[in-house]
Amino acid sequence: MNRYVPMLLLLAAVWGASYLFIKVAVDEIEPAPMMAMRTLLAAAVLATYLGFRIGWERAVAEIRAAWRHCAVLGVLNAALPFWLIAWGEKHIDSGLAAVVQASVPIFNALLVLRFLPNERLSASRALGLAVGIVGVGVVTGINPGGGWIAVAGALAVVGSSLAYAGAGVYGQIAVSGTAGPVLATGSMLAGGLILLPVALFQLPAQVPGWEATASVLALALLGTALAQLVLFRMLALYGSARLSLVTYLMPGFALVYGALILDEAITVSTLVGGVLILGGVALASGSRRRPWRSTAPART
């Protein structure tokens, strides 16, 4: 218990900061090259950790054995949601993006009902789904400060939540017997390779400034590699139910970072929508949620 709270706060803090790092970097680096660098750097760090932990030959063998799962998760849990979040943050505040991302368990519960027929829709879960969806509507569609492009940016983050939820359901159905660090390493590598061809055509015309560069490095090393290791360590020690509490803490960190560092306004619609989303999460998913973040969000 002494380690649980510090680890939970650390994970919420680094995941919450990921939205800040993206917001700073996206002014100078397009989403595809930014996220390609993020995933490939994180994959290198995770591969190094895995190699020293279980041996290089065994690490390569386990990643190759799980390549199909890694490829699917590379799309759903890395390349697609990472790109959508970065594109969305070109048009909305980082704190708002984090609040929208808190809806991942809502979409996860909806997909579970569709693809796992043994799951039952209780009254409380139905109410939670309805409340959470209303919350998503509040933060994405009511009085958007940036007009239609801001709505499009928020909807892009909603799309990333759907991708993360799909990764969670896929993991629940298809992935078993594969170690978490192996999946983390393989999926980050697959996600980076998927983004790389697009990234090569969108490289910055000039070398990014130190703030953007430092943000990408922090995003890769802290918000992805470190977060993945903490995530799977907490899963092993405490289980997914207790880990799921990070969902409630992460948006608060992101809102505070955005307000203090980027001077982002915290609007009434953001707060009301966030409360509705988190309330819906509590009702709809409870202790059954199994997080599949980036980093996220992840869940990223």
N, C-alpha and C positions, 0 to 999 in steps of 0.2 A: 504493500500500500504506500510505503514511503517513496517508491520510485514511480508509482502510477501517476500521481498528480503532476510532478515535474515533467514526465514524458508527455502527458496529455497536453500540458500548456506549451511545451516546446513544439509539438506537432501543430497545434493550432496557430502558434505564433509564426512558424516558418511558412505554413500554407497560407495564412492570412497575408503575409508579406509578399507572396508570389504575385498577387494582383498588383501590388505597388511596383515591383520590379518590372512587370510587363508594361504597365502604364508609362514608366520612365523610358524604357527601351523602345517602345513602339513608335515614338516620334522620329527616330532615326533609322530603325531597322524594321523591314517589312515582316509580317507574321511568319511566313514560311522560313526564311533564313534564321530568324530568331529562334523558332521552335526546333529547327533542325540542329542548331548549335546546342540548344538546351538538352535535347534528347541524346545526341551523340556524346556530349561531354558527360552527362549523367551515366550513360551506358559504359563509358570507359572507366569511370570511378567504380561503378557497381561490379564490372567485370574484374577489376583489380581486387576488390574486396572478396569476390567469390573465388578467384583464383588462389588467393592466399588462405582462404578459409578451407576449401575442400580440395585444392590442387587444380592446376591449369588443365590437365588432361581430362579430369572428371568434369570440370566446369564446362569445357567445350562439349563434351559428350552429352551432358544433361541439357544444355541449351539446344543442341542439334536434335535430341530426342523430343523436345517440346516445341519444335519450330512452328508447327501449325498453330498451337495455342498462342505462342508468342506473336505470330503474325496477326492473328485476329485481335489480340489485346493491343498490339502495336497500333492498329487502326482505331479501335474503339476507346482505348484507354490512354492514348498518347497523341498520335498524329492529328486525328480529326478534332478532338476536343481542345487540344492545345492551340491549333490554328484558329478555331472558332472563337476561343476566349481572347486571343491576341487581336483578331480582327474586331471583335466586339468592343474591346477597350480602346480602339481608335476613336470610338464615338460615344462611349459612356464612361462614367467615373469608375475607378477601381473598386471602391466600396460597394457600389451598386452591383457590379459583376459578381462580387463575393456573395452578396445576399441572394442573387438569382441562382448561383451555384449551390446554395444550401438546399435547393429543391431536388437534388439528385435522388435522395431516398424516396421522394414522392413518385418520380418516374420509374424508379426501380420497383416499387410496389405495384404499379400499373402493369409493367412488363411481366412481373412474376405471376400476376393473376392470369395473364394471357398464355404464358409458356410453361407454367408449372400448375397444371390443373388440380393438384392436390391442395393447393393453397385456397383457403376459404376467405370470402369477403364478409367479415363481421361488420356490425353496425358502426363500431368505433373506427375501423379501418376505412369504411366508406366515407364517414364524416371527415376523417383526416385527409383523404384524397381530395375531397371537395374543397376543404378549407385551404389546403396547400395550393391547389390549382388557382383558386381565387387570389391567393397571395402572389403567385407568379403573374397573374393578370394585373394586379395592382402595381407592382414594381416595373412592369414592362410597358403598360399601356395608358396609365393615368397621368395626364399633364406632363408629358416628356419635355424636358427643358431644351433638348436639341432637335425637336421636330421628328420627322419620319425616320431620318437616319439614325437618331438615338434609339427609336423603337427597333429598327433593324439590328443595331448593335446589341440591344438587350435580347432580342430573339436569337441572335447568334449564340449568346451565352446559354440560352435555354436549349439550343441544339446541342451544345457541349454537354449539358446535363443529361440529355437523352442518350448521348454516346456513352457517357460514364455509366449510366444505368444499364445500358445494353451490355457493357463489359461485365458489370456485376452479375447479371443474369447468365451470361455465357460462362462466367467462372463458376457459378453455382451448378450449372447443368453439365458442363463439359470438362472442366479442369479438376482433376483429383490426383493426388499422389505426386504432384510436382512442387518442389520447394518454392516458397515465396520469393527469395532472392533470385532464383533462376528465372522465374517468370518476370520479375522486375527488370533484370538485366536484358533478357531476350526481347521483352516488349519495348523497352526504350531503344534498343538497337534497331528493331524492326521499324518503329515509328520514325526514327531519324533517317533511315534509308528511304522510307516512303516519301518523306518531305524533301529529301536532298535534291531530286531533279528540279522541282519547282524553285527551291531556294537558290540554286545556281543561276537562275534567270532573274532573280530579284535581289542580288547582292547590292549593298549600298554603293552609291557612286563615289563616296569618299569614306575614309576611315571614321567609324563612329566615335563620338566623344567618350571621355572616361566614364561619365555617368551611365550612358547606355551600355558600354562594355562591361562595367562593374555590375550592372543590373542583370545582364545575361549570365555572367559567371555566378552571381549569387543565386539566380533562378535555377541554374543547373546543379550547383553544388549543394545549396541549402534546401531550396524548395523542391528538388527532385531526388537527388542521390541520398542526402541525409534523411529526408522525409520518408523515402522508401524503406530505409533501414530501420528507422524508428517505428514506422507503420507495422512492418512484419515482426519486429521484436515485441511490440505491444500485442499483436494478434496472438503470438505464441504464449505470452505471459498472462494476458488478461481476457482474451477472447474478443469477438467482434462486437458484442453488446456493449461492453464498457468502452471500447474504442470509439463507438458511434457517437459518444458525447462530444467528440471533436467537431461534429456538425454544428452544434449549438454555439461553440466558442469561436470558430474561425471567422464568421462574418463580423463579429464585434472587433476582433483584432484588425481586420481589413478596413473597417469604417474608421477606426481610430487612426491607423496609419495614413489613410487618405486625407482625413481632416487635418491632422497635425503636420504632415510632410508636404502634401500636394494642395492644401487649402481647398479640398473638395467639400461641398455643402452636403450636409446630411438632411435630406428632405423628409417631410412627414410621410409621403407615399412610400419612401424606402423603409422607414421604420415600421409603418403599419404592415406593408407587404412582408417584411422580414419576420415580424411576429406571427403573421398568418402562416407563412411557409414553415417556420420552425414548429408552430403548434400542430400543423398538419403532419409534419414529420413524426412528431411524438405520437400522434394517434394512429397514423397509417403504417408505420414501420416498426415501432417499438424496438424490441430486442432482436428482431429477425434480420435486421439489415446487415449485409456483409459489404463493407466498403471496398471499392476498387478504384482509388484515386491515383493522380499524378504525382498532382502531383500532387485533388484533388484531389473547390474544389478541391494530384493531384492526384481532388480531389483530391488537379492534380494531381 
